[in-house]
């Protein structure tokens, strides 16, 4: 079932609000649980990345996997549209 327009607007506001309050332009994979308020674990996001269906622009810095905040936010919003 698709979400209605009002519900999607509320979800978008929450996700974008969290992104606006995030202190960096990047989200470390290990911080995805914190960024999403517990909705997505690092393991879940890592699995989506390995399948090729995760956020775009992921890169490594040493051992840390980094996700651009804008890309992660857009990925979350796209997934929120599904039910």
HELIX and SHEET records of a PDB file:
HELIX    1   1 UNK A    5  UNK A   21  1                                  17    
HELIX    2   2 UNK A   29  UNK A   31  5                                   3    
HELIX    3   3 UNK A   32  UNK A   35  1                                   4    
HELIX    4   4 UNK A   42  UNK A   51  1                                  10    
HELIX    5   5 UNK A   69  UNK A   80  1                                  12    
SHEET    1   A 3 UNK A  26  UNK A  28  0                                        
SHEET    2   A 3 UNK A  64  UNK A  68 -1                                        
SHEET    3   A 3 UNK A  59  UNK A  61 -1                                        
END                                                                             
